[in-house]
Amino acid sequence: MRESPDNSEALAAFIAHKAEIDTILARLVALSADHFNQALDDITWANVGSLGGYLDGLRRVSDAAFNEGEHAA
């Protein structure tokens, strides 16, 4: 019978990364609920551009995670 390799270090690193992702996602959800700290009456095209940059980054992460967009098989 083959012994399973000890993956405890990899598992610990994976869980640490997951915890950091969960923290980042929770912070982004809260920031989004507050309209990214923007007063809606004061929105400018600069705010639209900033939010578009955030969206592009999140789309890249989402596409990679779900094998979509440029990461589609």
C-alpha positions as CSV (number, residue, x, y, z in Angstrom):
1,M,0.0,0.0,0.0
2,R,1.3,3.4,-1.0
3,E,1.6,6.1,1.7
4,S,0.0,9.4,1.0
5,P,2.5,12.3,0.8
6,D,2.5,14.7,3.8
7,N,0.8,17.8,2.4
8,S,0.4,19.6,5.7
9,E,2.6,22.5,4.7
10,A,0.7,22.9,1.4
11,L,-2.6,22.6,3.2
12,A,-1.6,25.2,5.8
13,A,-0.5,27.6,3.0
14,F,-3.7,27.0,1.0
15,I,-5.9,27.7,4.1
16,A,-3.9,30.9,4.8
17,H,-4.4,32.1,1.3
18,K,-8.1,31.3,1.4
19,A,-8.5,33.2,4.7
20,E,-6.8,36.2,3.1
21,I,-9.1,36.0,0.1
22,D,-12.1,35.8,2.4
23,T,-11.0,38.9,4.2
24,I,-10.4,40.8,1.0
25,L,-13.8,39.8,-0.3
26,A,-15.6,40.8,2.9
27,R,-13.9,44.2,2.8
28,L,-14.9,44.7,-0.9
29,V,-18.5,43.7,-0.2
30,A,-18.6,46.3,2.7
31,L,-17.0,49.0,0.5
32,S,-19.4,48.3,-2.3
33,A,-22.4,48.5,0.0
34,D,-21.1,52.0,0.9
35,H,-20.7,52.9,-2.9
36,F,-16.9,52.7,-2.6
37,N,-16.9,55.6,-0.2
38,Q,-18.4,57.9,-2.8
39,A,-21.3,60.4,-2.3
40,L,-23.6,59.5,-5.3
41,D,-24.2,63.2,-6.0
42,D,-20.4,63.8,-6.4
43,I,-19.7,61.0,-8.9
44,T,-17.4,62.0,-11.8
45,W,-15.9,60.2,-14.7
46,A,-12.8,59.7,-12.7
47,N,-14.8,57.6,-10.2
48,V,-16.2,55.6,-13.1
49,G,-12.7,55.0,-14.3
50,S,-11.5,53.9,-10.9
51,L,-14.4,51.5,-10.5
52,G,-13.8,50.2,-14.0
53,G,-10.2,49.4,-13.1
54,Y,-11.4,47.5,-10.0
55,L,-13.9,45.6,-12.2
56,D,-11.3,44.7,-14.7
57,G,-9.1,43.2,-12.0
58,L,-12.0,41.3,-10.5
59,R,-13.1,40.0,-13.9
60,R,-9.5,38.6,-14.5
61,V,-9.6,36.8,-11.1
62,S,-13.2,35.5,-11.8
63,D,-12.3,34.4,-15.3
64,A,-9.3,32.5,-14.1
65,A,-11.2,30.9,-11.2
66,F,-14.1,29.8,-13.4
67,N,-12.1,29.1,-16.6
68,E,-13.9,31.8,-18.5
69,G,-13.0,34.7,-20.7
70,E,-9.3,34.4,-21.8
71,H,-8.9,31.4,-19.5
72,A,-11.7,29.4,-21.1
73,A,-10.5,25.9,-22.3
